[in-house]
Amino acid sequence: MNNIIRAIVLSAALGGWAEAQTAPAQPPRIVTSGEAQVRVTPDRATILVGVQTRAVTAAAAGASNARTQKAILDTLKAMGLTSDQLATQSYSVNPEMQYPPSGGPGRVTGYTVSNVVRVELKRIEQVGPVVDASLAKGANQINSIQFSSSTASEARRTAMADAVRDAKADAEALARAAGGTLGPVIEISSSSPPIRPMYTEVMMRSAAKDVATPIEPGEQVISATVSVIWQFIPGSGR
């Protein structure tokens, strides 16, 4: 039995050795990476318009908040915004507590109600008027504006193509320096970062001023990074 087992093991080992001897060798390779950026001008914006109210009872704080937020929404709809551009982002009711200096249990002194609405704008020029109209109707929580581009995905693909060209230029230079030429692509991958919106801060100001809120979206940078493995063909270059 032992002789049979040894024969099987030896046969398997010889078979693996023979297979390794007949397996084709891997062709020489060149590995390069490339990076590229494309700049786009944002044409979309998202604003979080919040109303925070305080009152002795939760009901009173909620009623006051509802009146103010409704006035804001009615105004925004009158400006041409549709229902699919307006959505409640968050709503909360929290008690306000007061604790004695000497310690001990606290007591509820009032309630705070916060209602934040997400406003999606399809035109950048609407941002200033929407901010001003919201403040005029009682909004008191506008902390930042998010900008994005409707062409971001297309710009990302352009950046990826530019990154591949960048990687190919480096690969061709390496192939020439090594006395050969660049062969076809063996493998390619992308580690491009996700497209993230841009944010800008908005300073709260008195709605009584006649000066419109200035908004400058700037440019959004779309980046792409690729890694490419090429076949190297030796001895035919220069």
MIVEX-799954 format. One record per residue: residue in one letter; x, y, z of N, C-alpha, C in turn. Coordinates in steps of 0.05 Angstrom, whole numbers, padded with zeros to 5 digits, always signed. Example, Ala and Ser with C-alpha at 12.3 -4.5 7.8 and 13.67 -1.06 7.14 Angstrom:
residues 2
a+00264-00114+00156+00246-00090+00156+00264-00066+00156s+00257-00045+00142+00273-00021+00143+00258+00001+00157
end
This chain:
residues 238
m+00017-00024+00000+00000+00000+00000+00017+00025+00000n+00039+00025+00016+00056+00048+00018+00069+00054-00009n+00077+00031-00023+00089+00035-00050+00070+00048-00069i+00045+00040-00067+00024+00051-00085+00021+00081-00080i+00020+00089-00054+00017+00117-00047+00041+00133-00056r+00065+00122-00053+00089+00136-00062+00089+00139-00092a+00079+00119-00106+00077+00121-00135+00058+00143-00144i+00036+00145-00130+00016+00165-00137+00027+00193-00132v+00040+00197-00109+00052+00223-00103+00074+00230-00123l+00091+00211-00130+00112+00216-00149+00100+00223-00176s+00079+00208-00184+00067+00214-00210+00055+00242-00211a+00042+00251-00189+00030+00277-00187+00052+00298-00189a+00074+00293-00174+00096+00313-00174+00109+00315-00202l+00113+00292-00215+00124+00293-00242+00106+00307-00262g+00079+00302-00258+00060+00315-00275+00060+00345-00272g+00062+00354-00247+00063+00383-00242+00088+00395-00254w+00111+00380-00251+00136+00390-00262+00135+00392-00292a+00123+00372-00304+00121+00372-00334+00103+00395-00343e+00081+00400-00328+00063+00422-00336+00077+00448-00333a+00093+00452-00312+00108+00476-00308+00128+00481-00330q+00140+00458-00340+00160+00460-00361+00147+00468-00388t+00122+00460-00392+00109+00466-00418+00093+00491-00417a+00088+00503-00393+00072+00528-00391+00088+00551-00404p+00074+00567-00420+00088+00589-00434+00097+00610-00413a+00120+00621-00418+00130+00642-00400+00114+00668-00404q+00112+00682-00382+00098+00708-00383+00114+00728-00400p+00101+00743-00418+00115+00762-00433+00125+00785-00415p+00146+00798-00422+00156+00821-00406+00134+00843-00406r+00133+00857-00384+00111+00877-00381+00123+00904-00372i+00107+00924-00377+00112+00951-00367+00087+00960-00352v+00091+00970-00328+00068+00980-00312+00071+01010-00307t+00051+01025-00315+00051+01054-00310+00024+01063-00299s+00024+01087-00288+00000+01099-00279-00003+01127-00291g-00027+01137-00292-00032+01163-00304-00053+01178-00287e-00051+01204-00287-00070+01221-00273-00079+01244-00292a-00103+01253-00287-00114+01276-00303-00136+01289-00287q-00140+01314-00294-00162+01330-00281-00177+01345-00303v-00203+01348-00299-00220+01363-00316-00236+01383-00298r-00236+01408-00306-00251+01428-00291-00278+01434-00304v-00299+01435-00288-00325+01441-00298-00337+01463-00281t-00355+01478-00293-00369+01499-00278-00396+01488-00268p-00400+01488-00242-00426+01478-00231-00450+01491-00243d-00471+01476-00248-00496+01487-00258-00520+01478-00242r-00514+01465-00219-00535+01456-00201-00528+01465-00173a-00548+01468-00155-00542+01476-00128-00564+01464-00109t-00555+01458-00085-00573+01447-00064-00570+01465-00040i-00593+01475-00030-00592+01492-00006-00609+01479+00016l-00599+01479+00040-00615+01470+00063-00625+01494+00078v-00651+01498+00076-00665+01521+00088-00678+01512+00114g-00669+01523+00136-00679+01514+00162-00693+01536+00177v-00712+01528+00193-00726+01546+00212-00725+01534+00239q-00715+01549+00258-00714+01540+00286-00731+01559+00303t-00749+01548+00318-00767+01565+00335-00766+01555+00364r-00772+01573+00383-00772+01566+00411-00798+01576+00424a-00808+01561+00443-00833+01569+00457-00834+01553+00483v-00852+01561+00501-00855+01548+00527-00865+01520+00523t-00883+01515+00504-00894+01488+00499-00885+01479+00472a-00884+01452+00469-00876+01441+00443-00897+01448+00421a-00922+01448+00429-00943+01455+00410-00940+01483+00399a-00934+01502+00417-00931+01530+00408-00906+01533+00390a-00884+01519+00398-00860+01521+00381-00865+01508+00354g-00879+01486+00353-00885+01473+00328-00903+01489+00310a-00924+01502+00322-00942+01518+00307-00928+01542+00294s-00911+01555+00310-00896+01578+00300-00877+01569+00278n-00865+01546+00281-00846+01536+00261-00861+01530+00235a-00884+01517+00238-00900+01510+00214-00909+01534+00198r-00917+01555+00212-00925+01580+00198-00902+01592+00182t-00879+01593+00195-00856+01605+00181-00846+01588+00158q-00844+01562+00162-00835+01545+00140-00854+01544+00117k-00880+01545+00123-00901+01546+00102-00898+01571+00086a-00893+01593+00099-00890+01619+00085-00866+01618+00066i-00844+01605+00075-00821+01602+00059-00827+01584+00034l-00839+01561+00039-00846+01543+00017-00865+01556-00003d-00885+01570+00006-00903+01584-00012-00889+01604-00029t-00870+01618-00017-00854+01638-00032-00837+01625-00053l-00824+01603-00046-00806+01589-00065-00822+01578-00088k-00846+01568-00082-00863+01557-00104-00873+01580-00122a-00878+01603-00110-00886+01626-00126-00863+01636-00144m-00838+01629-00136-00815+01636-00153-00810+01617-00175g-00827+01596-00177-00825+01577-00199-00814+01549-00191l-00807+01545-00166-00797+01519-00158-00820+01499-00156t-00816+01475-00165-00836+01454-00165-00833+01436-00140s-00853+01419-00136-00853+01402-00112-00830+01383-00111d-00821+01373-00135-00799+01354-00135-00772+01367-00129q-00772+01394-00127-00747+01408-00119-00747+01415-00089l-00768+01408-00075-00770+01415-00047-00776+01389-00031a-00761+01385-00010-00766+01361+00007-00756+01366+00035t-00770+01355+00055-00762+01358+00083-00737+01341+00088q-00716+01355+00097-00691+01342+00103-00691+01330+00131s-00701+01346+00151-00702+01337+00178-00722+01353+00194y-00732+01341+00215-00751+01354+00233-00746+01343+00261s-00743+01362+00280-00738+01353+00308-00751+01371+00328v-00758+01359+00351-00769+01374+00374-00753+01366+00398n-00741+01386+00412-00724+01381+00434-00730+01399+00458p-00731+01388+00482-00736+01405+00506-00711+01421+00513e-00716+01444+00524-00694+01460+00535-00694+01457+00566m-00672+01449+00577-00670+01443+00605-00654+01464+00620q-00662+01468+00645-00648+01486+00663-00642+01470+00689y-00616+01471+00698-00608+01456+00721-00599+01475+00743p-00606+01469+00768-00598+01487+00790-00568+01486+00794p-00556+01509+00802-00527+01510+00805-00517+01490+00826s-00533+01484+00846-00525+01465+00867-00528+01436+00859g-00538+01431+00835-00542+01404+00826-00570+01395+00831g-00576+01371+00822-00603+01361+00825-00617+01359+00798p-00642+01350+00799-00657+01346+00773-00663+01373+00760g-00662+01372+00733-00669+01396+00718-00698+01398+00712r-00706+01421+00702-00734+01425+00694-00735+01436+00666v-00757+01429+00652-00761+01438+00624-00769+01467+00624t-00755+01484+00610-00762+01513+00609-00774+01520+00582g-00773+01502+00563-00785+01508+00537-00777+01486+00517y-00785+01491+00492-00780+01471+00471-00769+01485+00446t-00751+01471+00432-00740+01480+00407-00749+01462+00384v-00760+01473+00363-00768+01458+00340-00751+01467+00316s-00740+01447+00302-00724+01453+00278-00735+01438+00254n-00739+01453+00233-00749+01441+00208-00732+01450+00185v-00718+01431+00172-00699+01437+00150-00710+01426+00124v-00712+01443+00104-00722+01435+00077-00698+01435+00057r-00697+01414+00042-00677+01412+00021-00688+01424-00005v-00673+01444-00016-00682+01458-00040-00662+01451-00063e-00672+01438-00083-00655+01431-00106-00659+01451-00129l-00638+01464-00137-00639+01485-00158-00625+01475-00183k-00638+01479-00206-00627+01471-00232-00614+01494-00246r-00614+01518-00234-00601+01541-00246-00585+01555-00224i-00560+01560-00228-00543+01573-00208-00553+01601-00202e-00564+01615-00221-00573+01643-00217-00596+01644-00197q-00608+01622-00191-00630+01622-00172-00621+01622-00143v-00596+01616-00138-00586+01612-00111-00589+01637-00094g-00579+01660-00103-00581+01685-00088-00610+01693-00082p-00628+01694-00102-00655+01700-00096-00669+01681-00077v-00663+01655-00079-00676+01636-00060-00666+01640-00032v-00640+01645-00028-00630+01651-00002-00643+01676+00010d-00644+01698-00006-00655+01723+00003-00685+01720+00010a-00700+01706-00007-00729+01702-00003-00733+01686+00023s-00717+01665+00027-00720+01649+00051-00714+01664+00076l-00693+01680+00076-00687+01697+00099-00709+01717+00105a-00719+01729+00083-00740+01749+00087-00765+01737+00099k-00770+01711+00095-00794+01698+00106-00789+01685+00133g-00765+01688+00143-00760+01678+00170-00741+01655+00174a-00728+01646+00152-00708+01625+00155-00685+01635+00172n-00675+01618+00190-00652+01626+00207-00631+01604+00209q-00632+01585+00190-00612+01563+00189-00604+01557+00160i-00588+01574+00149-00576+01569+00123-00546+01569+00127n-00534+01545+00129-00506+01543+00136-00487+01541+00112s-00495+01526+00092-00478+01522+00068-00494+01516+00044i-00481+01519+00021-00493+01512-00005-00476+01492-00019q-00489+01472-00030-00475+01450-00044-00478+01454-00074f-00455+01456-00089-00455+01459-00117-00447+01433-00131s-00459+01428-00155-00451+01404-00170-00456+01411-00200s-00447+01392-00217-00449+01396-00245-00464+01373-00258s-00482+01379-00276-00497+01358-00290-00480+01343-00310t-00456+01354-00316-00437+01341-00335-00414+01327-00320a-00417+01323-00294-00394+01312-00279-00387+01284-00288s-00406+01267-00294-00400+01239-00303-00385+01240-00330e-00394+01257-00348-00380+01259-00374-00352+01270-00370a-00349+01290-00352-00322+01301-00347-00304+01280-00334r-00315+01262-00317-00299+01241-00305-00289+01222-00326r-00306+01215-00346-00297+01197-00367-00275+01210-00384t-00278+01236-00389-00257+01251-00403-00231+01250-00388a-00232+01254-00362-00208+01253-00345-00196+01226-00345m-00212+01205-00345-00201+01177-00346-00186+01173-00373a-00198+01182-00395-00185+01179-00421-00158+01194-00422d-00158+01218-00410-00133+01234-00409-00112+01220-00391a-00121+01207-00370-00103+01193-00352-00091+01169-00366v-00106+01155-00383-00095+01132-00398-00074+01142-00418r-00079+01165-00431-00059+01176-00449-00034+01183-00434d-00037+01194-00410-00014+01201-00394+00002+01175-00387a-00012+01154-00380+00002+01129-00373+00015+01117-00398k+00003+01120-00421+00015+01109-00445+00040+01124-00453a+00040+01150-00450+00064+01166-00456+00087+01157-00439d+00083+01152-00414+00104+01143-00397+00113+01115-00405a+00094+01098-00412+00101+01070-00420+00117+01070-00446e+00110+01087-00464+00125+01088-00490+00154+01098-00485a+00156+01117-00467+00183+01127-00460+00200+01105-00448l+00189+01089-00430+00203+01067-00417+00211+01046-00438a+00192+01040-00456+00198+01020-00476+00221+01028-00495r+00221+01053-00503+00242+01063-00520+00269+01062-00506a+00269+01071-00480+00293+01071-00465+00304+01043-00461a+00287+01023-00461+00296+00995-00457+00302+00982-00484g+00300+00997-00506+00307+00986-00532+00285+00969-00545g+00261+00974-00538+00239+00958-00549+00215+00976-00556t+00192+00964-00559+00168+00979-00565+00146+00970-00547l+00125+00987-00546+00102+00981-00528+00082+00963-00543g+00075+00942-00529+00055+00924-00540+00027+00931-00530p+00007+00913-00533-00020+00919-00526-00024+00919-00495v-00047+00930-00488-00054+00931-00460-00061+00903-00449i-00049+00895-00427-00055+00870-00414-00077+00873-00393e-00075+00895-00377-00094+00900-00356-00095+00930-00350i-00119+00939-00344-00122+00967-00337-00143+00970-00315s-00138+00988-00297-00157+00993-00274-00157+01022-00268s-00178+01031-00255-00181+01059-00247-00187+01060-00217s-00174+01079-00204-00179+01084-00176-00187+01113-00172s-00203+01122-00191-00212+01150-00190-00229+01156-00166p-00225+01178-00152-00241+01184-00128-00270+01190-00136p-00289+01186-00119-00317+01192-00125-00321+01222-00129i-00340+01229-00145-00346+01257-00151-00361+01269-00127r-00349+01289-00114-00361+01301-00091-00370+01330-00097p-00393+01338-00086-00402+01365-00091-00384+01385-00077m-00386+01410-00086-00371+01432-00073-00389+01446-00053y-00377+01457-00032-00392+01471-00012-00382+01499-00009t-00400+01517-00003-00392+01545+00003-00408+01554+00027e-00395+01570+00043-00409+01580+00067-00426+01604+00060v-00448+01607+00074-00467+01629+00071-00469+01644+00097m-00462+01669+00098-00464+01685+00122-00493+01695+00126m-00504+01689+00150-00530+01699+00156-00529+01729+00158r-00549+01742+00146-00550+01771+00147-00579+01781+00149s-00582+01806+00154-00609+01817+00157-00623+01818+00129a-00647+01808+00129-00662+01808+00103-00672+01835+00095a-00669+01855+00113-00678+01882+00107-00660+01896+00087k-00635+01887+00084-00616+01900+00066-00625+01896+00037d-00619+01916+00021-00627+01914-00007-00607+01900-00025v-00583+01895-00014-00562+01882-00030-00568+01852-00032a-00568+01842-00057-00573+01813-00061-00549+01797-00052t-00554+01773-00042-00533+01755-00034-00516+01747-00058p-00490+01753-00058-00473+01745-00081-00465+01716-00078i-00466+01701-00100-00459+01673-00101-00440+01668-00124e-00417+01657-00118-00397+01649-00138-00391+01620-00135p-00401+01603-00153-00396+01574-00151-00368+01565-00157g-00352+01581-00171-00325+01573-00178-00325+01550-00197e-00304+01533-00196-00301+01510-00213-00299+01484-00197q-00310+01463-00208-00308+01437-00195-00286+01420-00209v-00268+01409-00194-00246+01393-00205-00253+01363-00204i-00254+01351-00228-00259+01322-00230-00233+01308-00236s-00225+01289-00219-00199+01276-00221-00202+01247-00229a-00182+01236-00242-00182+01208-00250-00153+01197-00248t-00150+01173-00238-00125+01159-00236-00128+01131-00247v-00109+01122-00265-00110+01096-00276-00084+01082-00273s-00084+01055-00273-00060+01039-00272-00062+01019-00296v-00041+01018-00312-00042+01002-00337-00018+00984-00338i-00023+00959-00346-00002+00939-00351-00001+00935-00382w+00023+00940-00393+00027+00937-00422+00046+00914-00428q+00043+00902-00451+00063+00883-00460+00087+00898-00471f+00111+00889-00464+00136+00900-00474+00148+00882-00496i+00153+00894-00519+00164+00878-00541+00194+00886-00544p+00212+00869-00535+00240+00876-00535+00253+00874-00563g+00275+00890-00566+00292+00887-00589+00282+00898-00615s+00259+00911-00616+00249+00921-00642+00247+00952-00642g+00256+00964-00620+00252+00993-00618+00277+01009-00627r+00276+01035-00619+00297+01055-00626+00297+01061-00656
end
